Amino acid sequence: MGKRYQSLIPTIILYLATFQALAQTAWLDLQRQNPDLQLQTFESANLTVTVLNTQTVTAAPRGTVIILPDQQQHAFSPHLINTLRLHLPNAGWNLIILPAPDTLPDQAAEQRLQLQKTQLSQRWQLIQQQGNLRPPVIAIAQGEVAAVLRALLSEDLTNQPAAMISLGAYLSDYEQHKQTLSEYASVSMPFLELITAHDHPYAMATIEQRISLAIQTNNPLYRQRFFADAHHNASMQQWFTNEILGWLKTNGF
């Protein structure tokens, strides 16, 4: 670990503590507006994460879906997450929705990505250890969080999900974003990647390369769909939800 990175640690700890408090306040605001929200807090020596924990209404749960929103998104976000929140429990899935990732201080792209990985890995492991999750566990990640989680799956992430669904994945540094492309199709678990014309420009900019990689690898576990005319209206979001549920059933979940 370099001296420059070490010098950032006290600042980063302060940032994380501040934004954990902000995330807790945001959840409480949502709960005041929606008193039936089932919130659960997980704690370790240096981490506190409050999540939305909704149990399925069916007698025999299919498993657990963990939703990881992108920056500035939340359980009631109109960009698909709210629709998934309303429909996944009715379809037989226990549901956990994490808060958006904590904002990190400005730094070089490589250090930023490493800190994003560390933060996401710590949250993931805490939920796995304390969440009493019913298997199989499916991850649905959005935006930059999806790209970071995909990178972790190529490394040493323990307690990996049984499958992953990626929504408009991108990295904010374009060079890093391009470098991750080769990893997307070479997966060893069922992996569904959904991209729409309304996602981040970086996700859109590399759509042709992603399609080519999907063809070249011919990996039956990887499926990618691009929707040029997708809109974030109610009917389209319901269609996306049905697409996800259909894909899960096709893969035996």
C-alpha positions as CSV (number, residue, x, y, z in Angstrom):
1,M,0.0,0.0,0.0
2,G,1.5,3.3,-1.1
3,K,2.2,6.3,1.2
4,R,-0.3,8.4,-0.7
5,Y,-3.0,5.9,-0.1
6,Q,-2.1,5.5,3.6
7,S,-2.3,9.2,4.0
8,L,-5.9,9.1,2.8
9,I,-7.1,6.6,5.3
10,P,-8.1,9.0,8.1
11,T,-10.0,11.2,5.6
12,I,-11.7,8.1,4.2
13,I,-12.8,6.8,7.6
14,L,-14.3,10.2,8.4
15,Y,-16.1,10.2,5.0
16,L,-17.5,6.7,5.5
17,A,-18.7,7.5,9.0
18,T,-20.4,10.7,7.8
19,F,-22.1,9.0,4.9
20,Q,-23.2,6.0,6.9
21,A,-25.0,8.5,9.2
22,L,-26.6,10.1,6.1
23,A,-27.7,6.8,4.8
24,Q,-29.4,6.0,8.1
25,T,-31.2,9.3,8.0
26,A,-32.4,8.6,4.4
27,W,-33.8,5.3,5.5
28,L,-35.6,6.8,8.4
29,D,-37.1,9.5,6.1
30,L,-38.4,6.7,3.8
31,Q,-39.8,4.9,6.8
32,R,-41.7,7.9,8.0
33,Q,-43.3,8.1,4.6
34,N,-43.9,4.4,4.5
35,P,-44.3,3.0,8.1
36,D,-44.6,-0.6,6.9
37,L,-41.0,-0.6,5.6
38,Q,-39.1,-3.5,7.2
39,L,-35.6,-2.2,7.9
40,Q,-32.8,-4.2,9.4
41,T,-29.4,-3.0,10.5
42,F,-26.2,-5.1,10.3
43,E,-23.1,-4.1,12.3
44,S,-19.5,-5.1,12.6
45,A,-16.6,-3.5,14.4
46,N,-16.1,-0.9,11.7
47,L,-19.2,-1.0,9.5
48,T,-23.0,-0.4,9.9
49,V,-25.4,-1.0,7.0
50,T,-29.2,-0.6,7.2
51,V,-31.1,-2.5,4.5
52,L,-34.7,-3.0,3.4
53,N,-35.6,-6.6,4.2
54,T,-38.8,-7.9,2.7
55,Q,-39.9,-11.5,3.0
56,T,-41.9,-13.1,0.3
57,V,-45.6,-13.6,0.7
58,T,-45.4,-17.2,-0.7
59,A,-45.2,-20.3,1.5
60,A,-42.1,-21.7,-0.3
61,P,-39.5,-19.0,-1.0
62,R,-37.4,-19.3,-4.2
63,G,-34.4,-17.7,-2.6
64,T,-33.0,-14.3,-1.8
65,V,-32.5,-11.4,-4.2
66,I,-30.0,-8.7,-3.1
67,I,-30.4,-5.4,-4.9
68,L,-27.4,-3.0,-5.0
69,P,-28.4,0.4,-6.2
70,D,-26.1,2.9,-7.9
71,Q,-25.2,6.3,-6.5
72,Q,-28.2,8.6,-5.7
73,Q,-30.6,5.6,-6.1
74,H,-32.6,3.9,-3.4
75,A,-35.4,1.4,-2.7
76,F,-38.1,3.7,-4.1
77,S,-36.0,4.8,-7.1
78,P,-38.2,5.1,-10.3
79,H,-35.4,3.6,-12.3
80,L,-36.6,0.0,-12.0
81,I,-35.7,-0.6,-8.4
82,N,-39.1,0.4,-7.0
83,T,-40.8,-1.9,-9.5
84,L,-38.6,-4.8,-8.4
85,R,-39.2,-4.0,-4.8
86,L,-43.0,-4.3,-5.3
87,H,-43.0,-7.4,-7.5
88,L,-40.1,-9.7,-6.4
89,P,-41.6,-10.7,-3.0
90,N,-44.9,-11.5,-4.8
91,A,-43.0,-13.7,-7.2
92,G,-41.6,-15.8,-4.4
93,W,-38.3,-14.1,-3.5
94,N,-37.1,-12.7,-0.2
95,L,-35.6,-9.3,-0.9
96,I,-32.8,-7.2,0.5
97,I,-32.1,-3.7,-0.9
98,L,-28.9,-2.0,0.2
99,P,-28.4,1.7,0.4
100,A,-26.5,3.5,-2.4
101,P,-22.7,3.3,-2.0
102,D,-21.0,5.9,0.3
103,T,-19.5,8.8,-1.6
104,L,-15.7,8.7,-1.6
105,P,-13.2,11.6,-1.6
106,D,-11.6,12.5,-4.9
107,Q,-8.5,10.6,-5.9
108,A,-6.8,8.8,-8.7
109,A,-8.9,6.4,-10.7
110,E,-7.0,3.3,-9.6
111,Q,-7.3,4.2,-5.9
112,R,-11.0,5.1,-6.3
113,L,-11.7,1.7,-7.9
114,Q,-9.9,-0.2,-5.1
115,L,-11.8,1.7,-2.5
116,Q,-15.1,1.0,-4.2
117,K,-14.2,-2.7,-4.3
118,T,-13.3,-2.7,-0.6
119,Q,-16.5,-0.9,0.4
120,L,-18.7,-3.2,-1.7
121,S,-16.9,-6.3,-0.5
122,Q,-17.3,-5.4,3.1
123,R,-21.0,-4.7,2.7
124,W,-21.5,-7.9,0.8
125,Q,-19.7,-10.0,3.4
126,L,-21.6,-8.4,6.3
127,I,-25.0,-9.2,4.7
128,Q,-23.9,-12.7,3.9
129,Q,-22.7,-13.3,7.5
130,Q,-25.6,-11.8,9.4
131,G,-28.5,-11.8,6.9
132,N,-29.6,-15.4,7.4
133,L,-30.2,-15.5,3.6
134,R,-32.2,-18.3,2.1
135,P,-30.3,-19.7,-0.9
136,P,-29.9,-19.3,-3.8
137,V,-28.7,-15.7,-3.5
138,I,-29.1,-13.6,-6.6
139,A,-27.4,-10.2,-7.0
140,I,-29.1,-7.4,-9.0
141,A,-26.6,-4.5,-9.3
142,Q,-27.0,-1.2,-11.0
143,G,-24.7,1.2,-12.8
144,E,-21.2,1.7,-11.4
145,V,-21.9,-0.7,-8.5
146,A,-22.7,-3.4,-11.1
147,A,-19.3,-2.9,-12.7
148,V,-17.5,-3.0,-9.4
149,L,-19.3,-6.2,-8.3
150,R,-18.5,-7.8,-11.7
151,A,-14.8,-7.0,-11.1
152,L,-15.0,-8.5,-7.6
153,L,-16.4,-11.7,-9.1
154,S,-13.2,-12.1,-11.1
155,E,-11.1,-11.7,-8.0
156,D,-11.4,-13.3,-4.5
157,L,-15.0,-12.3,-3.4
158,T,-16.1,-15.0,-1.0
159,N,-19.8,-16.0,-0.7
160,Q,-20.4,-15.3,-4.3
161,P,-24.0,-15.1,-5.6
162,A,-25.5,-18.0,-7.5
163,A,-26.3,-15.6,-10.3
164,M,-26.0,-11.9,-11.2
165,I,-28.1,-9.4,-13.1
166,S,-26.3,-6.3,-14.3
167,L,-28.3,-3.1,-15.1
168,G,-26.4,-0.6,-17.2
169,A,-23.0,-1.3,-15.8
170,Y,-20.2,1.2,-16.3
171,L,-17.1,2.6,-14.6
172,S,-16.7,6.4,-14.3
173,D,-13.1,6.2,-15.6
174,Y,-13.5,5.3,-19.3
175,E,-10.1,3.5,-19.6
176,Q,-11.0,1.3,-16.7
177,H,-14.4,0.8,-18.2
178,K,-13.0,-0.5,-21.4
179,Q,-10.5,-2.7,-19.7
180,T,-13.3,-4.6,-17.8
181,L,-15.1,-5.5,-21.1
182,S,-13.2,-8.7,-21.6
183,E,-14.4,-10.0,-18.2
184,Y,-18.1,-9.7,-18.8
185,A,-18.7,-12.6,-21.0
186,S,-16.2,-15.0,-19.3
187,V,-18.4,-15.8,-16.3
188,S,-18.8,-19.1,-14.4
189,M,-22.3,-18.3,-13.2
190,P,-25.5,-17.4,-14.8
191,F,-25.1,-13.7,-15.8
192,L,-27.7,-11.4,-17.3
193,E,-26.7,-8.0,-18.6
194,L,-29.4,-5.5,-19.5
195,I,-28.5,-2.2,-21.1
196,T,-31.0,0.5,-22.3
197,A,-30.7,3.7,-24.3
198,H,-31.2,5.6,-21.1
199,D,-28.2,4.2,-19.2
200,H,-24.9,5.9,-18.6
201,P,-23.2,7.0,-21.9
202,Y,-20.2,4.8,-21.1
203,A,-22.5,1.7,-21.0
204,M,-23.9,2.8,-24.4
205,A,-20.5,3.6,-25.9
206,T,-19.2,0.0,-25.6
207,I,-22.4,-1.8,-26.6
208,E,-21.0,-3.1,-29.9
209,Q,-17.9,-4.5,-28.2
210,R,-20.1,-6.2,-25.6
211,I,-22.1,-7.8,-28.3
212,S,-19.0,-9.0,-30.1
213,L,-17.6,-10.5,-26.9
214,A,-20.8,-12.3,-26.3
215,I,-20.7,-13.9,-29.8
216,Q,-17.0,-14.7,-29.5
217,T,-17.1,-16.4,-26.1
218,N,-20.3,-18.3,-26.9
219,N,-20.7,-18.8,-23.1
220,P,-24.1,-20.3,-22.4
221,L,-24.1,-18.8,-18.9
222,Y,-23.9,-15.2,-20.3
223,R,-26.8,-13.4,-21.8
224,Q,-26.9,-9.8,-22.9
225,R,-29.9,-7.7,-24.0
226,F,-29.8,-4.2,-25.3
227,F,-33.1,-2.2,-25.6
228,A,-32.7,0.9,-27.8
229,D,-36.3,2.0,-27.3
230,A,-36.6,1.3,-23.6
231,H,-38.2,4.0,-21.4
232,H,-38.6,4.2,-17.7
233,N,-42.4,4.1,-17.7
234,A,-44.5,1.7,-15.7
235,S,-45.3,-0.7,-18.5
236,M,-41.7,-1.0,-19.6
237,Q,-40.5,-1.5,-16.1
238,Q,-43.0,-4.3,-15.6
239,W,-41.7,-5.8,-18.8
240,F,-38.1,-5.6,-17.5
241,T,-39.3,-7.3,-14.3
242,N,-40.9,-10.1,-16.2
243,E,-37.7,-10.5,-18.3
244,I,-35.7,-10.9,-15.1
245,L,-38.1,-13.4,-13.6
246,G,-38.3,-15.4,-16.8
247,W,-34.5,-15.5,-17.0
248,L,-34.3,-16.7,-13.4
249,K,-36.8,-19.5,-14.0
250,T,-35.0,-20.5,-17.3
251,N,-31.8,-20.9,-15.3
252,G,-33.5,-23.1,-12.7
253,F,-33.9,-20.6,-9.9
